[in-house]
Amino acid sequence: MDFIGKLQELKEKFERINEQLSDPDVLSDQKRITKLSKERSELTEIVDRYDEYNTTISNISGNEEIIAAKEDKELVEFAELELDELKQTKEKLEEIIKVLLIPKDPNDDKDIILEVRAGAGGDEAGLFAADLLRMYTRFVEIKGWRHELMDLSEVGVGGVKEAVMAIRGEGIYGILKYESGVHRVQRVPETESSGRVHTSAASVVVMPEVEDVEIDLDMNDVRVDTYRASGAGGQHVNKTDSAIRLTHIPTGTVVQCQDERSQMKNRQKALSVLKTRLYDLELTKQTSEISEQRKSLVKSGDRSDKIRTYNYPQNRVTDHRIGLTLYNLSNIVEGDLDELIEKLQIADRTEKLKN
């Protein structure tokens, strides 16, 4: 196998990390311990599989020697039977190792900022955006992750013009990053008396949340505006200029937050979203510079693409990127996204293996 050399390098790195974690000088440095422990954790599975693979290869060689010697008929028969099983194990391990060797997206373990915006379709698009927001909220609750609504702009009766939600937990970006794109719905609106099916759309953007050290933001490039919050809130809404709007002048990126009663808290939240959007802009720019041959089938980086259709009359959801159709829309909109996401992850890994 052409990746044996790579596996050996990773095992040697794993052993060096173990030695460093026993070094008294390292044990006195908490930051270094944390960094090394994380690297060790990431290498553990592939090293274990490599050890298992080496043991299997060794056993195959041993059985082949027994068969070639032809000294004991009963032992030869047993060795031949075991050899078939060992070869099957070897093939399975090779496939597993290939997947484990795929370079991991460094953002996969990060928390995310998820944005949902109504698109074409008037009030029905706003209602669909609200349905998507609820779908993701239910999915997050099922997973036991934490979520916080950063900003919400409502439209019509129960519709959403734009919503921004922070989601925090384990490996979230790696799971939800495939949701970025245009989602389309086909259904009969409640206001449609003739029963005619309408098509409308909403866009979803999933961005890895960034730490302060990851993006250098010059506050001289940011215009800060305060204004009175709108919506629920009683007397507080009318009396306090607590809502914050941040405008990044070089890129024209605008972020607003009115969720908190405190202007300072709204400012902190808005700043977090602004940094995440600017990081995402740079990430999208880098993605677009990758050659067509190396772009992922699933995550092309082009958020203008129509990625999925939700057809209510047929209880059908179709993901256009991988040609997948599921007839369980009623469960999916209630947050049952596991099968859909798993299929997207498999398609993404398969595409990367080809490259």
ZIZITA-V200141 format. One record per residue. SS is DSSP state (@ for helix, = for strand, . for the rest). PSI is psi as a letter, one per 40 degrees, with the letter a starting at -180 (NA if undefined). Layout:
SS/PSI
SS/PSI
//
This chain:
./h
./e
./e
@/d
@/d
@/d
@/d
@/d
@/d
@/d
@/d
@/d
@/d
@/d
@/d
@/d
@/d
@/d
@/d
@/d
./e
./e
./h
@/d
@/d
@/d
@/e
./e
./g
@/d
@/d
@/d
@/d
@/d
@/d
@/d
@/d
@/d
@/d
@/d
@/d
@/d
@/e
@/d
@/d
@/d
@/d
@/d
@/d
@/d
@/d
@/d
@/d
@/d
@/d
@/d
@/d
@/d
@/d
@/d
@/d
@/d
@/d
@/d
@/d
@/d
@/d
@/d
@/d
./f
./d
./h
@/d
@/d
@/d
@/d
@/d
@/d
@/d
@/d
@/d
@/d
@/d
@/d
@/d
@/d
@/d
@/d
@/d
@/d
@/d
@/d
@/d
@/d
@/d
@/d
@/d
@/d
@/d
@/d
./e
./h
./h
./h
./h
./e
./e
./d
./e
./i
./i
=/i
=/h
=/h
=/h
=/h
=/h
=/i
./b
./h
./e
@/b
@/d
@/d
@/d
@/d
@/d
@/d
@/d
@/d
@/d
@/d
@/d
@/d
@/d
@/d
@/d
@/d
@/d
@/d
@/d
@/d
@/e
./e
./i
=/i
=/i
=/h
=/h
=/d
=/i
=/h
=/h
=/i
=/i
./a
./h
./e
=/i
=/h
=/d
=/h
=/i
=/h
=/h
=/h
=/h
=/h
./a
./h
./f
@/d
@/d
@/d
@/d
@/e
@/d
@/e
@/e
./h
=/a
=/h
=/h
=/i
=/i
=/h
=/i
./h
./i
./d
./e
./h
./d
./e
./e
./h
./h
=/i
=/h
=/i
=/i
=/i
=/i
=/h
=/h
=/h
=/h
=/h
./h
./i
./i
@/d
@/e
@/e
./h
./h
./h
./h
@/e
@/e
@/e
=/h
=/h
=/h
=/h
=/i
=/i
./h
./i
./i
./a
./i
./e
./b
@/d
@/d
@/d
@/e
@/e
./h
./g
./e
=/i
=/h
=/h
=/h
=/h
=/h
./d
./d
./e
./e
=/h
=/h
=/h
=/i
=/h
./e
./d
./i
./d
./h
@/d
@/d
@/d
@/d
@/d
@/d
@/d
@/d
@/d
@/d
@/d
@/d
@/d
@/d
@/d
@/d
@/d
@/d
@/d
@/d
@/d
@/d
@/d
@/d
@/d
@/e
./e
./i
./i
@/d
@/d
@/e
./i
./i
./d
./d
./g
./e
./e
./h
./e
./e
./h
=/h
=/d
=/i
=/h
=/h
=/h
./d
./d
./e
./f
=/i
=/h
=/h
=/h
./d
./d
./e
./f
=/h
=/h
=/h
./f
./f
@/d
@/d
@/d
@/d
./e
./e
./e
./g
./e
@/d
@/d
@/d
@/d
@/d
@/d
@/d
@/d
@/d
@/d
@/d
@/d
@/d
@/d
@/d
@/d
@/d
./NA
//
